[in-house]
Every structure is written in C-alpha cells, then in structure tokens.
C-alpha cells in the first residue's frame, strides 16, 4: 500500500521549475457495466426504450410502502422484493433524500428498480414474469492527487479559499495541527501552509475531497509537518517526521476559528463588577450555539448552573488536570459522564456574569491555574520502534514533495 501511494505521488506531482499539478487520475477509468432492464409480454420482447422511467426522491415521513401504493404496485410485491436476499433487504434502509428509479412496462407493471446504496454502489432489481433477480453494480472511483500552498494575510479560511480548498479541507488541515497550534490566538499574517491531498471523481465528475496525505504549517517561528500513515493498528493517523503522533492528550483550544475577546490576564478589570479580578483563563468570543469540545478525555465532575458561571462544565483528566468551561447556553453532558477528546460538551452562550456570547476556558494543573496557550501538554506516544523504518521509507518521498511545494517548485493549483 505504501509503495503504491509513493509511486502515485511521483507520477502525478512531478518536480520542475515550471511544473504544474498534473490532474491525471491515479487509477485508470474503467467502463461501468450496466444491465438493461428487460421484460417479456405476450407480443414478445419489450426493450428498455419502451419502459417508462419514474424517479422518486424519498421525502421526510414517506415510506417505501407508500411509494409502491402511489405507483399502483402491490404490498405483496414489495415484501417479495425486500426479503428476496441480503442485497434486496437494503431497501428497508431507504432514507429521506434517497432516490429510487422504477422501470414500468406499458401495462404499469414493475420491470425493474434501482437504488443508489452509496456513492459508488447501485442496487439493481430485475422483475421478469414474476421472477426476481438482483445485481449490485460497483462504480469505480478515480482519485487524483493535488497540491496547494497558501500564505495567511487575514485568516486561515481566506487563505484556504484562495488556495482552492473547500471549507471541509480547511477544517481538516487545522484539525491535523490543533494539538500544537491554537488556531484562534496564535495565527499571524505571514503564516503559511502546504498540503498534498486527494480529490475523488466518479465517472469523470468531481465528487468529493478525499484525505490529506501530507501537510505542513508554519506558525510564526514554528514549523510543523505531518504525514498520514497506516501503522496497522486501527486506522491511519498523522505523524511528525520523527514518528511522533500529532495527537496529544489535550487540544490547544476547545473551539476553532473563533474571535478571542480576552487573553489570559491575572489582573483584569471585570466588565460587570468593575473590580480587578484574576481572569485565570481565556475567553473565546463565538456565536451563540457554537459547539464546545472537551479539550481532553476525562470524567465530568460538575455540570450545573449558578449566577456567576451560568451553565458550566468541569472535567477531571488524568495526571491532576482539570478543565473548566463556563457560560454555556446549554450543557450537553451530565455529572459522572465519561467524555472523549473533541466530544461536544455544551454550546456557547452568555449565561451568568457575561456581557456577550463567549466561552470562558480554564486549565488547572495540580490545583494551579495555567495559561492554556503556553502550558506544556503531555507528549504523545511515538510510533513503535519496529515501525520506524517502514514509516521513514514511506514518508521520505512525500515529505520531499511537500518541501518542493514550500519552496515553490510545484505550482499552486488554480
């Protein structure tokens, strides 16, 4: 697997002073097999050109039973088809928004039915003279590797859009480095990023963005790089060039891309009481209802409301660490509940002593308030030693391509 991706990158992302991104597909496009829906009548064979096609998009509250009735088809026929085999049972999972395509003969009888099971799989059901047969058609996807580079002037989102990235890809990029960079407080004009990622096509038409295979981010005087690698344990993860996992026990910030109204300041004049009160945390200004994540995994030790903190949640983490989240409009967890990192625990609000919707976030280590921006976070476990040789063999070529992008040797995509 590793060798395949490496060769694909060398084939598509060729290096040269005037090189451009080659958008040729990594996989050859294959013809998609189709089976005509046919039926017979007393007068002989009826071809597909004589069949009536009816497209039905399932609406909210609508059932397959109701659709069959609308089309004049019996419930007995529906039961026969739905319970014919494992493939046809997928019809019982039809959801609002799914499209069903019926083929009807000139007598209004069913000749065939198709259901898009997933982006690349279509279930075909043939009905001929009372006989049912099914066919699962798999459509090949084409994956193209592209690269881009961006320089931040105003925001990560603006730079990402200019570099040709979708909102999802911008968030995926930030998520890779969210354990090392506070994307709310620490982003500055002049910061840069580069990435190599997948674009997925179906029948030659762009369908969706795929995975980020490698990325780099320069934040002020710090430079980070990450490579997606499958260590064979669970699912592929991002690792630094030295094999360190990009994931850590805590996020730098429990919100992404939010405006900060108040930095960490132990001698702050409270905006309501007008007294100097230690502001032992960070205020993240964000729209009311914005989800707030648990910065790390742990146990909820408090989920309550009072006139000072409003709706608030405290989480106990291993190694004597407690994180506090104040002024929610609504809490999403209960006392005693176990939570995972990045799990939503509440929603930004302005309850308690608060002048505007925001999240107040505190990080406490062994009873002492620490600045969430600068506190040293527990280091992540690196790759096992027996995996390092394979990782370096895989990562070296793709990191070389990433360096070429940073150095301007591979042109930015349009």
VENMO-V131839 format. One record per residue. PSI is psi in whole degrees, -180 to 180 (* if undefined). D_LAST is the distance of its C-alpha to the last C-alpha in Angstrom with 2 decimals. Layout:
# VENMO-V131839
PSI & D_LAST
PSI & D_LAST
This chain:
# VENMO-V131839
-45 & 29.37
-45 & 28.23
-38 & 28.42
-48 & 26.40
-39 & 23.40
-48 & 23.74
-37 & 23.91
-39 & 20.90
-44 & 18.84
-35 & 20.33
-38 & 19.73
-39 & 16.03
67 & 14.88
149 & 16.78
137 & 17.29
160 & 17.53
-33 & 17.11
24 & 14.63
147 & 13.25
162 & 9.89
126 & 9.29
119 & 11.81
16 & 11.48
142 & 15.26
145 & 17.27
-38 & 19.45
143 & 22.32
140 & 23.59
128 & 23.56
145 & 27.21
139 & 29.09
119 & 30.08
137 & 33.89
145 & 35.38
118 & 39.08
142 & 40.42
118 & 42.51
153 & 45.99
168 & 49.35
152 & 52.88
180 & 55.46
-26 & 59.01
1 & 57.85
-165 & 55.68
134 & 52.01
117 & 49.54
171 & 46.05
-25 & 42.77
-19 & 42.63
2 & 45.71
141 & 44.38
132 & 43.17
129 & 39.89
121 & 39.73
130 & 36.68
120 & 37.62
122 & 35.32
124 & 37.48
164 & 38.14
131 & 39.23
-6 & 42.91
146 & 42.95
159 & 44.44
-35 & 44.31
-44 & 48.05
-37 & 47.61
-43 & 45.01
-42 & 47.44
-43 & 50.21
-34 & 48.17
3 & 47.62
22 & 51.31
145 & 50.87
155 & 53.45
-29 & 53.10
-39 & 54.92
-42 & 52.20
-45 & 49.55
-40 & 51.58
-42 & 52.10
-49 & 48.39
-28 & 47.22
21 & 49.80
-48 & 49.63
-176 & 47.69
-39 & 45.13
-47 & 42.17
-23 & 43.68
-15 & 44.44
-21 & 40.73
-26 & 41.51
-10 & 43.42
12 & 40.17
134 & 38.56
160 & 37.00
135 & 36.08
-22 & 32.78
150 & 33.41
132 & 33.77
136 & 36.85
118 & 37.34
140 & 40.99
120 & 42.44
142 & 45.83
-178 & 48.46
-14 & 50.51
6 & 53.08
17 & 50.55
151 & 50.76
131 & 47.90
-25 & 46.61
163 & 43.56
136 & 41.13
146 & 37.59
123 & 35.91
99 & 32.36
-42 & 33.39
-177 & 29.95
-29 & 26.37
12 & 27.44
134 & 31.18
129 & 33.26
122 & 37.03
128 & 38.97
121 & 42.61
138 & 44.91
109 & 48.23
113 & 50.67
44 & 54.36
-1 & 54.47
134 & 52.69
138 & 49.54
154 & 46.95
158 & 43.51
130 & 40.42
113 & 37.34
122 & 34.32
123 & 31.52
131 & 28.15
141 & 26.02
147 & 22.70
131 & 19.93
125 & 17.99
137 & 14.84
131 & 13.98
161 & 10.54
157 & 10.20
163 & 8.71
142 & 10.66
149 & 11.76
128 & 14.72
127 & 16.95
-43 & 18.47
-46 & 19.97
163 & 19.35
-41 & 17.70
-46 & 16.46
-45 & 14.93
-38 & 13.18
-43 & 12.09
-43 & 10.71
-31 & 8.78
1 & 7.40
16 & 6.52
146 & 10.12
167 & 12.90
-42 & 16.24
-43 & 17.80
-35 & 15.52
-44 & 16.05
-39 & 19.74
-41 & 19.83
-48 & 18.50
-38 & 21.14
-32 & 23.77
-39 & 23.53
11 & 24.58
-12 & 26.73
-17 & 29.90
-27 & 29.23
132 & 27.39
102 & 28.51
-5 & 25.24
-46 & 27.41
-32 & 29.43
-6 & 27.91
135 & 24.31
156 & 24.17
135 & 21.94
-16 & 20.56
149 & 20.26
157 & 17.32
154 & 15.92
150 & 14.22
155 & 14.22
124 & 14.25
171 & 14.47
145 & 15.21
129 & 13.90
131 & 17.03
150 & 17.56
121 & 20.87
38 & 22.01
-5 & 18.57
135 & 17.34
132 & 15.09
-53 & 17.74
164 & 16.92
146 & 15.45
-133 & 17.85
153 & 19.05
120 & 17.77
-31 & 19.40
148 & 19.26
154 & 18.28
152 & 19.42
124 & 20.16
115 & 21.83
107 & 24.04
-114 & 26.14
14 & 28.08
139 & 27.50
129 & 25.06
144 & 24.70
149 & 23.34
143 & 23.64
135 & 23.63
124 & 24.28
138 & 27.58
107 & 30.22
-3 & 33.61
6 & 35.40
-67 & 37.01
-95 & 35.24
161 & 31.48
144 & 28.79
167 & 28.46
135 & 26.46
147 & 28.30
164 & 28.09
-26 & 28.46
6 & 32.23
0 & 32.51
133 & 32.90
139 & 31.77
-24 & 29.22
142 & 31.39
178 & 34.37
-23 & 37.30
145 & 35.85
152 & 32.63
-30 & 32.17
139 & 31.81
1 & 32.81
151 & 30.14
140 & 26.41
43 & 24.70
154 & 27.98
132 & 29.52
123 & 32.45
-23 & 35.48
122 & 37.90
175 & 37.55
119 & 40.23
110 & 43.31
-11 & 46.92
64 & 48.44
137 & 46.76
118 & 48.53
131 & 48.31
-19 & 46.91
-50 & 49.63
-17 & 52.72
22 & 52.11
155 & 53.44
118 & 51.94
133 & 50.84
124 & 49.01
84 & 45.49
60 & 45.02
-162 & 41.52
138 & 38.21
125 & 37.47
107 & 34.11
129 & 33.66
157 & 31.93
147 & 32.48
134 & 35.63
-5 & 35.16
129 & 32.28
142 & 33.05
133 & 34.43
155 & 34.30
126 & 37.06
-27 & 36.00
167 & 37.90
147 & 40.16
-160 & 43.76
133 & 46.53
117 & 46.75
-11 & 49.91
131 & 49.73
100 & 48.24
-174 & 50.13
138 & 50.42
171 & 52.34
-14 & 52.48
-54 & 50.81
-11 & 47.92
-151 & 47.50
126 & 46.10
159 & 45.34
133 & 44.82
138 & 45.89
130 & 44.86
125 & 46.87
167 & 44.92
163 & 46.40
33 & 47.63
24 & 49.00
134 & 45.76
135 & 45.67
144 & 42.75
141 & 43.47
119 & 41.43
160 & 43.01
26 & 42.91
150 & 41.37
-26 & 41.70
138 & 42.32
146 & 42.98
3 & 41.68
163 & 43.98
159 & 47.72
136 & 50.00
-10 & 50.54
140 & 47.30
135 & 45.22
153 & 41.52
158 & 38.54
138 & 35.82
9 & 33.10
138 & 35.58
126 & 35.74
-11 & 39.09
-177 & 38.98
137 & 37.17
137 & 36.75
-158 & 39.58
39 & 42.07
157 & 45.35
-154 & 48.09
87 & 48.09
139 & 44.62
-17 & 43.50
160 & 40.08
124 & 38.03
165 & 37.07
127 & 37.59
123 & 40.04
131 & 39.47
148 & 42.01
118 & 42.20
127 & 45.78
117 & 46.88
43 & 50.60
-1 & 51.50
130 & 49.67
131 & 46.68
152 & 43.75
117 & 40.57
-24 & 37.88
-34 & 35.30
-11 & 37.28
141 & 39.62
122 & 39.36
151 & 38.27
137 & 39.81
148 & 38.02
153 & 36.44
132 & 38.07
174 & 36.41
147 & 36.05
150 & 39.50
-35 & 40.54
-9 & 40.83
-13 & 37.10
-40 & 35.87
-45 & 36.08
-41 & 34.04
-46 & 31.45
-37 & 31.11
-40 & 30.88
-43 & 28.03
-30 & 26.22
-50 & 26.54
-43 & 24.01
-33 & 21.25
-35 & 22.05
-41 & 21.89
-39 & 18.30
-40 & 17.63
-37 & 19.47
-37 & 17.47
-45 & 14.24
-35 & 16.36
5 & 17.64
15 & 14.42
-17 & 15.30
127 & 12.24
149 & 8.93
143 & 6.44
154 & 3.76
* & 0.00
